[in-house]
Amino acid sequence: MFKRKAYNQLLEWKKFYNGATACLLEGARRVGKTTIAEEFAQNEYRSYIKIDFANVTAELLDVFRDISKLDLFFLRLQAETNITLYERESVILFDEVQLYPKARQAIKYLVKDGRFDYIETGSLISIKKNVKGIVIPSEETKINVFPMDYEEFLWATGGNPDLLRQVAATKEEIGNSTNNTLMRNFRIYMAVGGMPQAVNEYLEKNNFEYVDAVKRGIIELYMDDLRKIDDSGRLSDIYKSVPSQLALQKKRFVISAATGKAKTTKDEERIFDLIDSKMVIPCYHVTKPNVALSQTREYNNFKLYLSDIGLFTTMLFNGKEWGNPDIYKKLLSNKLDADLGYLYENAVAQMLLASGRALFYHTWRKENSTHSYEIDFLITHGHKVIPIEVKSSSVRNHKSIAAFSEKYSSEVGEQYLFSQKDSFSEGELRFRPIYLFPFIMEGLTQ
């Protein structure tokens, strides 16, 4: 198993709550929720029972039809699984719990009983269709499981994230040769992504054709899930259009551009379903940048990013170059023809979410012009707003961040421009290589 940060969060949950809540691992399909939960159960408990509601026998499912007599319920559960449970030393895993909502509803009574711990995993778990007609238990502690972030990827591939922390802390340039090496390492992450299955394939085969095939399989699995939720196909069309809309540098996500039809009220519901699925990351426009960013966000004005940069890379080059290993060679050598600012932007969005932050951006019209300035991301640090821009190559043109800092001078602290270039500074503007992003975020507390 790969080293995952969610494992440490489970340790904290177990120690702090001591059975007072169940733990719900939320996340998109194939991000590693089940693997993390089962590894945790094996290591931290005397015994465990795993119930996979995607592959459960009729006899085991029948045990859940009546939990009014818990003594009998636990006896039947142990008899059906042939596993002994030990009071306060065992955990019961409910895998793919969204497929049997009554099991999730039962958590309230099982937790109150207090004999055992409970961990739930599920995908698309908060979508209305999966919870309609049941009482959502308040006795749940939620842990978000994301695709592997860059630090987890480095752990898996033998990298040294602590070295990058030290580099970030120096705030000094590291030299072109070393910077180029570290950037190439980061581009490998962009090519592979953070889906554990893709990372494992990369480690075993060291061949991007195989890695790409794994990612295409995950994308098709996602498409199948979306078609089950919405058989019109519009929801899957919305998902497929995310990379292309970013590539076209649109100022907001346009639903009609994704579906090819006029936007409907149902389309707005589809967007919220897609966001709930954790397959995409929303970044909301704010009208007034200040330390309370969420107070002026516009719920109907947003961008969407994919939850995994590796899936983004595969979807971006879908078509005649789908699965073409030359694309990966060009990406790793930084020789792709197109301006890939949006590719790096999606990588930053994923790392920003993994740091525990919501995503916001800001645009405003230039004076005497039909064009607009745009700040890719806004975060807060102390009593200040920190603007962040992302570029793939040239850093000479940074008019938006300069105009933003002048317009909101009383609100703005440091400013950051992330690219492939080595570290340097101009006044309050910090130019930093993108591989340092997650480690710089650690120092910018909310």
N, C-alpha and C positions, 0 to 999 in steps of 0.2 A: 504494500500500500504506500502511496505517496504521503509525505508529510503535509498535513492540511491544517490551516488555522482554525477551522471549525471544530477540530478535535479539542483544542485548548478551550474553546468556548463551551464545549460539552463538559469538560472537566470543571469549569467554573460553575456551570448550571448544577451539576451533581452535588458539588460541595456547598453551594449557597442555599439551594432550595431543599435539599435532602428529602426529596419525595413530595414536596408541597405543590409542585406543578409537573405536568408532562412537558417534554421538549418537542417542539415541532420544527423539523428541518425543512425549510422552504427553498425552492429553487427550480430552475428549468430542468428538463430531462437531461440525463447524462452528465451532470456536473459532479457526481460522486456522492450524493446524499446517502444512498444505501450502503455503499462501501464504508463510508466514514462511520455510520451508525453501527454497522456490524463489527467493524474493527474495535470500536469503543466498547461495545457489549462484551466482546471476547476478552479484552484486556482489563476492564474495570469492574467486572461482575463475576460472581461465582458461576452463574448459569444465565442463559437467556433463551427466550423463545422468539423466533421471527415468524411473523405471519405476513406473507406476501399476498395482498388482495388482488394482484394481477394474476396469481397462479395458486389459488387456494382450493382445497377439496371441499366438496359439499358437506362432508361430515364436520370439518373444522369450522366452516361458515355457520353451520347449524348451532355451534356452541354460542355464537354471538346473538342468536335470536332472542335470548332471554338472559339478562344479567341481574335480574331482581334478587337472585340468591347467589351471592358472590362466592360462598364456600363451594357450592356445587359448580359454579362457573369455572373456578380455578382447578377443581378436580378434573372436570371434563377436558379442560385445556391441556393439562399435563398428560392425561390419558391419551388424547389424540396425537400429541407430539412426542410422547415418550421422553419428555424432559422434565426433570424435577426443578421446581421453583423453591427458593429459599427466601424467607421473609427478610426484607431490607438488603438482600444480597443478590437479587435477580432483577433483570429488566425484561420487559416485553416490547418487541419492536413491531409497530404497525407500518408495514411498507406499502407504498401506493395507497395510502388510506383514503384518498379522495374517491377511490372506486367503491368504497363501502362506507358512506357517510355515517351510518349508525354506529360504527366502531369509534369514529371521532367523537360523536355525541356522548358515547359511554365514558369517555375520559373523565368527565366531571365526577362520576361515581367511583371509578377505579382509583383516581387520585385521592378522593376523600377516604377511601378504604385504607390506603397508606401502606399496604403490605409490600408493594413492588414499585419500581420505577417504570416509566413509559416514555418511549421515543417514537415519534411519528415522522414518516417521510412522505412526501407527495409532490406531484407536479400539477400545475394549473389548479392549485388547491384552493385558491380564494375566489375562483370564478363562480358566479352565481349558480350555474347549472350543477355544480358539485356539492353545494351546501344548501340548496333549496329544501325547505321543509324540516331542517334539523336545527337544534339549538347549538350554536358554536360555543364550545367550552371556554370559559374565562381562565381556566386552570392550565393555560398553555404558556410556555416561554418560547418565543420564536427566535430561531437562529437562521439567518440568511446564508445559504451556501451558493457561492458564485463559481464560475469557471476559475481555474487556478490563476491567481494573480502573478505578477512578474517574480515576486520573491519566491512563491511556491514553485514556479517553473524553474528558477535557479536551484532550489533545493533538489528538485527532481533530476536535473541535468548535470549536477555537480558544480554549479556556479557558486559564487561567494557573495551573497547579498550584504554581508557585514562590511566587505571591502567597499561596496558602493555607498554604504552609509558613511564610511570614513571619507570617501571622495566628496560626497555631498556636504559634509560638515566643514571641509577645508574651504569651500567656496572659491577654489582656485582652479585654473585650467590644468588639465592633466597631460596635455601634449597630443598632437595630431595622431601619432601612431597608436597610442593607447586608446584614445577616443574612438578611432576608427574600429579598433578591435571590439570595444564595448558596444558600439553602435551595431556592428554586425551581429553580435550576440543577441541584441534586442530585436533585430530584424528576424532572427530565427524564431523568437517568441511570436512575432507578428505573423510569421508563416505557419507555425504549428498551432498557436493558440493555447488556450487553457483547458480544453476539454480533456479529462484524464485519459480517455481512450485514444485520442489523437497523440497525446504526449507519450503514452506507452508505445504506440506504433512507431513514433519517431525514434525512441530509445532502442527498440528492438530491431527495426529495419534500416534506420538512417536513410530513408528513401522517401522523398516527398510525394511520389506517385501513390504510395500506400497510405501516407498520411492524408492526402487529399481525398482518397477513396473513403476513408473513415469519416472525414468531415462531411462529405457528400451524403453518406448514410445518415448522419445525425440531422442534417438539413432536411432530408426527405422524411425522417421520423417526425420532425417538427411540423412539416407540411401536413402530414397525415393527422397529427393532433389538431391542427387548426381547421382542417376540413371536417373533422368530427364535431368541433364546436360550431362551425359555420359552414354548412354544405353548399352555400352560394359560391364559395371560392373567393369572396371579396377579402376575407380576413387573411388568407394565405397570400393574396395579391399585395395586400398592405405590407406584410412581412417581407416579401421578396423585393419590394421597392425601396427598402431602407438604404442599401448601399448606393443605388443609382441616384436617389434624391440628395444624398450627401455629396456625391461626385459632381452633381450639377450645382452645388453650392447654393441651394435654396435657403432662404432666411427662416423658413419654417417648414414643417412637414405638411404636405398638401395631399389630403386623402383622395381627392378626385384625380390627381396625377397618378396615384397608385392603382385605382380601380378603373379608370377610364370613363367614369360616370359621375354625374352630379352627386355631391355629398348628401347623405340622408341622416336622419336622427339615428337610425340603426348603425350607420358607419361610426358614429361617435361611441356607441356602445361597444362596437368591435374593437376600437382603439383601446378602450379601458380593459377589455378582455385580454388583448395582446400584452398590455403593460403588466397585468396581473400574472400572465404566464411566465414572466421573468425572461422571456426570450429577447426582449428589447430593453433599452435604457432610455427613459424620457429625460429630456433636458428642457426646462421651462423658461420661457422668456419672462424677464422681470421689467417692470415699467420704471421702477425707482431703485437704483442700486444703493443699498445701505446695508447695515449689519443684520437687518431683519429681511433677508432676501425672500423668504417664503411668503411674506405678507403682501408683496406686490406681484407675485407670479400670476401669469395668465394661463389658466388651465386649458384653454383652447388654442394656445399659441406655443408650440413646442417643436423641438427636433427629436428624432429618434435615432439611436445608435443600436448596433447589435450587441448582445451581452458578451460575445466572445470575438476577439480580434481575428482568430484563426478562421472562424466561420465567415467573418466579413471578407477576409482575403479570398476565400474560395468563391463566395457569392459574387464578389466584385468582378472576377474574371470568368464568370459563367458565360457559356457560349462556345465559340470555336476554340477558345483557349482553355476550356474547362479541363482540368486535370493535366494541363501541359506543364511538364517539369521545367521548361524554359522560363516560365513565369517566376517560379521560385528561384531559379538561378539569377534572374535579373533583379528580383527583390533583394536577395541576400547580398548581391554585389552593388546594389543601389544604382542600377542601370535601367530601371523602368522608364519609359518615355514620358508618361503622364505625370503631371504634378500630383503627388500623392498626399497632399496636406490632409485630406479627409480621412485617409487611411490611418495616419498618425493621430488624427483627432479622435477617431473611434477608440484607438488604444488608450488615449488619455481618459476618455469617458469611462472605459472599463476600470482603469486603475483608480479613478476618482471615486467611483461607486464602491470599489473594494475598500477604500479608505474610510468608508462610513458616511460619506457626504451625499446629499441630494445635489442634483445638477441644475445649474441656472446659467443663462446667457443674457446678453443685452445688445440691442441694436437701436440706432437712432439716425435720423435723416441728416445728411450733410447740408450745410447752409447753401442755398441757391443751387441745389442739385437734386436730381431724382435718385441718386445713389445713397447708400447708407454706410455708416460705420458699424462694425460688429466686434464684440468681445466674445471669444469662443466659450469661456467658462468664467464664472465668478464664484469665489469662496470668501469666507470671512475668517479673520484672525484677530482675536481681541476685539477692539472697537473699530476695526478697519475692514474695508473691502479689498480683496486681492484679485486683480484682473489677470487672466491667463490666456495667452494666445499660443497656438500650435502651428508650426510650419514644418514642411518636409525638407526644405533646402535653404534658400536665401533668407537671411534675417534683416536685410537692409531696410525693407519696407515694413514699418510697424506704425503706420499713421493712426490706426484705430486705437491702439493702446496709449499712444501719446495724446490723442484727442480726448480719450476717456479720462486720463489722469488730469488733464487740464480742466475738463468740464466738471468733474466730481472731486476736485483737489482736496476738499475737506474730509471726504469719505475714504480716500484711497491711501493704502499703505504701500508695501512693496508691490512691484509688478513683475510678472514672469513671462518670458517668451521661451518656449521649449521647441527645440529643433534637433538636427543632427550635429550641430556645431558644438565645439568645446565651450566651457564656462568662461564668461566674462561679464562685466557690468558697465552700464552707462547711467550714472546717477542712481535713481531708484529702480531702474529697469534691470532685472537679472536675466541674462541669457544663459540657459542651462540645457545640456543634452537630455533628451527625453528619457534615457534609461535611468536618470536620477529622480524622475518624477515621484515615484512612490515614497522615496526616502526623504525628499524635501517635504512632502505632505505630512510626514510624521512630526516635523518640527513646527508645522502651521496648525496648531490646535484650534478647535472651533470655539 
